[in-house]
Amino acid sequence: MNTHKPTPPAHCTFEPDDWLKLAKCWHPVARACDIDAAPVKATLLDEQLVIYRIKGKVVVARDVCPHRGVPLTLGFHDEEGIICPYHGLRFGEDGRCNRIPSSPDQPVPAKLNLMSYAVEERYGLIWTCLDFDAENPPPLPTMPLWDAEGYQQINCPGFEVNGFAGRQVEGFLDVAHFAWVHTDTFADADNQLVPDYKPQDTPFGFVADYWSSVSNYAPHSEYRAPEGFQWLRHFEMHLPFTATLTIHFPGEERMVIMNAASPVSARVTRMFAPIARNVDLHVPVEDVHAFNLRVFEEDRLMVETQRPERLPLDLTLEAHIPADRSSIAYRRGLKKMGFGEFFLV
């Protein structure tokens, strides 16, 4: 990993101070199953990235050949690394240049190594940190029950939303919109009441236990909860943009959904949604992908049309209702981290 301090890229959509804070956090950039030896393109915080796998390890680096600036995602791979299509320079483990075809006997100068970043492979995702501090490493978000015995691990295909990551995450935490937005998937239009709940601060954000009679069974499902059953939805927020929801079904059945919002830019978000479950194991994975996408698509119009586009951290700028306790806790958490307006006017 290159120890050079990153700086906001040209045409950055974030305020520089906010970009630098976000660069110190872990963000997902791809599903692990989508990364092999071939170069894959991704964008994080306006930075163009190349991702590839070499000898079992994943490399995430700036998508720029240090020789003459050609994107490496235009290139290809052999067994020893990815190859720039312009002059054939090859980059292998840790982004190090290991071949200069025009000067095969010359030692490779360090300046030809890629600008690479810290990488973690967890929950079926590739995570990266653009400004990793080894002396004070940032904590990777956690996902309950991912490795638990008897649980199926599913990783839904990523998709993009034309909205700010903070707005999308706040929507995931919002429980008052179920009866208005998600009635085609799981919610009841006549069940609009939001019982009291209280978020509790944690070192990495907050948790909230939300009890209600809103079922998580789809309206057409053959399954029904026992009369009077109260559903527990346990939210865990890991600032700035990753949250998990653990849904307690009747008995010991559980489903955990991670909402990992990766900020492509201040106005575009790439969504990743790992799922761990010991419920509905007979349902094909493809059907889970489709249902998850339907739920997120129901949210899309709301997230993409909210104004202002940014998430106002000054609580006096918008009105609030009692159901907004998680939203308020989220905004306060971001404010406490020192974030400002998030993107340029």
C-alpha positions as CSV (number, residue, x, y, z in Angstrom):
1,M,0.0,0.0,0.0
2,N,1.3,3.4,-1.0
3,T,1.8,5.7,2.0
4,H,1.5,8.9,0.0
5,K,-1.2,11.2,1.5
6,P,-4.2,11.4,-0.9
7,T,-5.7,14.7,-1.8
8,P,-9.2,15.5,-3.2
9,P,-9.3,14.8,-6.9
10,A,-9.8,17.5,-9.6
11,H,-13.5,18.4,-10.0
12,C,-14.3,17.0,-6.5
13,T,-17.9,17.4,-5.6
14,F,-17.2,17.4,-1.8
15,E,-15.9,20.2,0.3
16,P,-12.2,19.4,0.8
17,D,-12.5,19.0,4.6
18,D,-15.4,16.6,4.2
19,W,-13.5,14.7,1.5
20,L,-10.5,14.3,3.8
21,K,-12.7,13.0,6.6
22,L,-14.5,10.5,4.4
23,A,-11.2,9.3,2.9
24,K,-10.2,8.1,6.4
25,C,-13.3,5.8,6.5
26,W,-13.9,2.3,5.0
27,H,-16.2,2.2,2.0
28,P,-17.3,-0.8,-0.2
29,V,-16.4,-0.5,-3.8
30,A,-17.3,-3.9,-5.3
31,R,-18.7,-7.4,-4.5
32,A,-15.9,-9.9,-4.0
33,C,-17.5,-12.3,-6.4
34,D,-17.1,-9.7,-9.2
35,I,-13.4,-9.3,-8.8
36,D,-10.9,-11.7,-10.4
37,A,-7.7,-11.0,-12.3
38,A,-9.2,-8.7,-14.9
39,P,-9.2,-5.0,-14.1
40,V,-12.5,-3.6,-12.8
41,K,-13.5,0.0,-12.7
42,A,-15.0,1.8,-9.7
43,T,-15.4,5.3,-8.4
44,L,-15.2,6.4,-4.8
45,L,-15.3,10.0,-3.5
46,D,-14.8,11.2,-7.1
47,E,-11.6,9.1,-7.4
48,Q,-11.4,6.7,-10.3
49,L,-10.2,3.3,-9.1
50,V,-9.0,0.0,-10.6
51,I,-9.6,-3.2,-8.8
52,Y,-8.1,-6.6,-9.5
53,R,-7.1,-9.8,-7.8
54,I,-3.6,-11.3,-7.9
55,K,-2.5,-14.5,-6.2
56,G,-5.6,-14.4,-4.0
57,K,-5.2,-10.8,-2.9
58,V,-7.2,-7.8,-4.0
59,V,-5.6,-4.6,-5.1
60,V,-7.4,-1.3,-5.2
61,A,-5.5,1.6,-6.8
62,R,-5.9,4.8,-8.7
63,D,-7.0,4.0,-12.2
64,V,-4.0,5.7,-13.7
65,C,-0.8,4.2,-15.2
66,P,2.0,6.2,-13.5
67,H,4.0,6.2,-16.8
68,R,1.7,8.2,-19.1
69,G,-1.6,8.4,-17.4
70,V,-3.7,5.9,-19.3
71,P,-6.6,4.2,-17.3
72,L,-5.5,0.7,-16.5
73,T,-9.2,-0.4,-16.8
74,L,-8.6,-0.2,-20.5
75,G,-6.0,-2.9,-20.2
76,F,-6.0,-6.6,-19.7
77,H,-4.3,-9.2,-17.5
78,D,-2.0,-12.2,-17.5
79,E,-1.0,-14.5,-14.7
80,E,1.3,-11.9,-13.1
81,G,-0.8,-8.7,-13.1
82,I,-2.7,-6.2,-15.1
83,I,-1.1,-4.7,-18.2
84,C,-1.4,-1.1,-19.4
85,P,-2.5,-1.1,-23.1
86,Y,-0.3,1.9,-24.0
87,H,3.2,0.6,-23.4
88,G,2.6,-2.8,-21.7
89,L,3.8,-2.0,-18.2
90,R,2.5,-4.7,-15.8
91,F,1.3,-4.2,-12.2
92,G,1.0,-7.1,-9.8
93,E,0.9,-7.6,-6.0
94,D,0.3,-4.4,-4.0
95,G,0.2,-2.5,-7.2
96,R,3.9,-2.8,-7.8
97,C,5.2,-2.5,-11.4
98,N,6.9,-5.8,-12.2
99,R,7.6,-5.5,-16.0
100,I,8.7,-2.9,-18.4
101,P,8.7,-4.6,-21.9
102,S,10.8,-1.9,-23.6
103,S,13.5,-2.2,-20.9
104,P,13.2,-5.7,-19.5
105,D,16.6,-5.6,-17.8
106,Q,16.2,-2.2,-16.1
107,P,15.4,-2.2,-12.4
108,V,11.8,-0.9,-11.8
109,P,11.8,2.5,-10.1
110,A,9.4,2.9,-7.2
111,K,7.8,5.8,-9.0
112,L,6.3,3.4,-11.4
113,N,4.3,1.6,-8.7
114,L,0.6,2.3,-8.5
115,M,-1.1,4.6,-5.9
116,S,-2.8,1.7,-4.0
117,Y,-5.0,1.8,-1.0
118,A,-5.9,-0.3,2.0
119,V,-8.2,-3.3,1.3
120,E,-10.4,-5.5,3.4
121,E,-12.6,-8.4,2.0
122,R,-15.5,-8.9,4.3
123,Y,-19.3,-9.7,4.1
124,G,-18.8,-10.6,0.4
125,L,-17.6,-7.0,-0.3
126,I,-14.3,-5.3,-1.2
127,W,-13.8,-2.4,1.2
128,T,-11.1,0.3,0.8
129,C,-9.8,3.3,2.8
130,L,-8.2,6.0,0.7
131,D,-6.3,7.5,3.7
132,F,-5.6,4.6,6.0
133,D,-3.9,5.4,9.3
134,A,-2.1,2.3,10.5
135,E,-1.4,3.9,13.9
136,N,-5.1,4.7,14.4
137,P,-6.9,2.3,12.1
138,P,-10.6,3.0,11.3
139,P,-13.0,0.3,12.4
140,L,-14.6,-1.7,9.6
141,P,-18.4,-1.8,9.9
142,T,-19.7,-5.0,11.4
143,M,-22.6,-7.2,10.3
144,P,-24.5,-9.4,12.9
145,L,-24.8,-13.1,12.2
146,W,-22.9,-13.1,8.9
147,D,-20.7,-16.0,10.1
148,A,-23.3,-17.6,12.3
149,E,-24.0,-21.4,11.9
150,G,-27.1,-22.1,9.9
151,Y,-27.2,-18.8,8.2
152,Q,-27.2,-18.3,4.4
153,Q,-25.0,-15.5,3.0
154,I,-26.3,-13.6,0.1
155,N,-24.8,-10.6,-1.7
156,C,-27.2,-8.7,-3.9
157,P,-25.9,-7.0,-7.0
158,G,-25.0,-3.3,-6.5
159,F,-27.0,-0.5,-8.0
160,E,-26.7,3.2,-8.3
161,V,-28.9,6.0,-6.9
162,N,-28.7,9.6,-8.1
163,G,-28.6,11.0,-4.6
164,F,-26.3,11.7,-1.7
165,A,-25.3,8.7,0.4
166,G,-26.5,10.4,3.6
167,R,-30.0,10.9,2.2
168,Q,-30.1,7.2,1.2
169,V,-28.9,6.0,4.6
170,E,-31.4,8.2,6.4
171,G,-34.1,6.6,4.3
172,F,-33.0,3.1,5.3
173,L,-33.2,4.1,9.0
174,D,-36.7,5.7,8.6
175,V,-39.6,3.6,9.9
176,A,-42.4,6.1,9.3
177,H,-42.3,5.7,5.5
178,F,-43.1,2.0,5.5
179,A,-46.9,2.4,5.1
180,W,-46.4,5.0,2.3
181,V,-43.6,3.7,0.2
182,H,-43.3,-0.1,0.8
183,T,-46.8,-1.3,0.5
184,D,-46.1,-3.4,-2.6
185,T,-43.4,-5.4,-0.9
186,F,-44.0,-5.8,2.9
187,A,-45.8,-2.9,4.6
188,D,-49.5,-2.4,5.3
189,A,-51.0,1.0,4.1
190,D,-53.4,0.9,7.1
191,N,-50.6,0.4,9.7
192,Q,-49.2,3.9,9.9
193,L,-48.6,4.3,13.6
194,V,-44.9,4.5,14.7
195,P,-44.6,3.3,18.3
196,D,-42.0,5.1,20.5
197,Y,-38.4,4.0,20.3
198,K,-35.2,5.5,21.5
199,P,-31.8,5.3,19.7
200,Q,-28.8,4.6,22.0
201,D,-25.3,6.0,21.1
202,T,-22.4,3.7,20.5
203,P,-18.7,4.3,19.8
204,F,-19.4,4.0,16.1
205,G,-22.9,5.6,15.8
206,F,-26.0,4.3,17.5
207,V,-28.4,1.4,17.8
208,A,-32.2,1.4,17.9
209,D,-34.7,-1.3,18.7
210,Y,-38.0,-0.7,16.9
211,W,-41.0,-2.8,17.9
212,S,-44.1,-2.8,15.9
213,S,-46.9,-4.9,14.3
214,V,-45.6,-4.2,10.8
215,S,-45.0,-7.6,9.3
216,N,-41.9,-8.5,7.2
217,Y,-43.8,-11.1,5.3
218,A,-44.8,-10.0,1.8
219,P,-48.5,-9.4,1.3
220,H,-48.8,-12.5,-1.0
221,S,-46.7,-14.7,1.3
222,E,-48.3,-17.9,2.6
223,Y,-46.8,-17.2,6.0
224,R,-48.4,-15.1,8.7
225,A,-47.1,-14.1,12.1
226,P,-49.1,-15.2,15.2
227,E,-51.9,-13.0,16.3
228,G,-50.5,-10.0,18.2
229,F,-46.9,-10.7,17.3
230,Q,-44.6,-7.7,17.7
231,W,-41.8,-7.5,15.2
232,L,-38.4,-6.3,16.4
233,R,-36.2,-4.4,13.9
234,H,-32.8,-3.8,15.4
235,F,-30.9,-1.1,13.6
236,E,-27.1,-0.6,14.0
237,M,-25.7,2.6,12.5
238,H,-21.9,2.7,11.7
239,L,-21.1,6.2,10.7
240,P,-20.9,7.6,8.2
241,F,-22.8,5.5,5.6
242,T,-23.2,1.9,6.7
243,A,-26.2,0.5,8.6
244,T,-27.5,-3.0,9.4
245,L,-31.1,-4.1,10.1
246,T,-31.7,-7.3,12.0
247,I,-35.3,-8.4,11.6
248,H,-36.6,-10.8,14.3
249,F,-39.2,-13.2,12.8
250,P,-41.3,-15.5,14.9
251,G,-39.3,-18.1,16.8
252,E,-35.5,-18.1,16.2
253,E,-35.6,-17.0,12.6
254,R,-33.6,-13.8,11.7
255,M,-32.7,-11.8,8.7
256,V,-29.9,-9.2,8.6
257,I,-29.6,-6.7,5.8
258,M,-26.6,-4.4,5.5
259,N,-27.2,-1.1,3.8
260,A,-23.7,0.0,2.7
261,A,-23.9,3.3,0.8
262,S,-20.7,4.0,-1.1
263,P,-20.3,7.6,-2.1
264,V,-19.3,7.6,-5.8
265,S,-19.6,11.3,-5.6
266,A,-21.6,13.8,-3.5
267,R,-24.6,13.2,-5.8
268,V,-24.3,9.6,-6.8
269,T,-24.3,6.6,-4.5
270,R,-23.6,2.9,-5.2
271,M,-25.6,0.6,-3.0
272,F,-24.4,-2.7,-1.6
273,A,-26.7,-5.0,0.4
274,P,-25.2,-8.2,1.9
275,I,-27.9,-10.4,3.6
276,A,-27.6,-13.1,6.2
277,R,-30.6,-15.2,7.0
278,N,-31.9,-18.5,8.5
279,V,-35.4,-17.8,7.2
280,D,-37.0,-18.7,3.8
281,L,-34.0,-20.8,2.9
282,H,-36.1,-22.5,0.3
283,V,-36.4,-19.2,-1.7
284,P,-34.0,-19.1,-4.6
285,V,-31.2,-16.5,-4.3
286,E,-32.3,-14.9,-7.5
287,D,-35.7,-14.2,-6.0
288,V,-34.0,-12.6,-2.9
289,H,-32.0,-10.4,-5.3
290,A,-35.2,-9.3,-7.1
291,F,-37.2,-8.7,-3.9
292,N,-34.3,-6.6,-2.4
293,L,-34.1,-4.6,-5.5
294,R,-37.9,-3.9,-5.5
295,V,-37.6,-2.6,-1.9
296,F,-34.8,-0.2,-2.8
297,E,-36.4,0.8,-6.0
298,E,-39.5,1.9,-4.0
299,D,-37.2,4.3,-2.2
300,R,-35.4,5.6,-5.3
301,L,-37.9,8.4,-6.2
302,M,-37.9,9.8,-2.7
303,V,-34.1,9.9,-2.4
304,E,-33.5,11.3,-5.8
305,T,-36.0,14.1,-5.5
306,Q,-35.3,15.3,-1.9
307,R,-34.3,18.9,-1.6
308,P,-31.8,20.1,-0.6
309,E,-29.8,17.3,-2.1
310,R,-27.4,17.4,0.8
311,L,-28.4,16.2,4.3
312,P,-28.9,19.3,6.5
313,L,-26.9,18.7,9.7
314,D,-28.3,21.8,11.3
315,L,-31.5,20.5,12.8
316,T,-33.2,23.9,12.7
317,L,-33.3,23.8,8.8
318,E,-36.0,21.2,8.6
319,A,-39.1,20.2,10.6
320,H,-39.1,17.0,12.6
321,I,-41.7,14.6,14.0
322,P,-41.3,12.0,16.8
323,A,-40.8,9.2,14.3
324,D,-37.6,10.9,13.2
325,R,-35.5,9.9,16.3
326,S,-33.1,7.8,14.2
327,S,-32.8,10.5,11.6
328,I,-32.0,13.0,14.3
329,A,-29.4,10.7,15.9
330,Y,-27.9,10.1,12.5
331,R,-27.5,13.8,11.7
332,R,-26.1,14.5,15.2
333,G,-23.6,11.7,14.8
334,L,-22.3,13.1,11.5
335,K,-22.2,16.6,13.0
336,K,-20.1,15.2,15.9
337,M,-17.7,13.7,13.4
338,G,-17.1,17.2,12.2
339,F,-18.7,17.1,8.8
340,G,-19.9,20.3,7.2
341,E,-22.2,20.8,4.1
342,F,-20.8,17.6,2.4
343,F,-20.7,19.0,-1.1
344,L,-19.9,22.2,-3.0
345,V,-22.7,24.6,-4.1
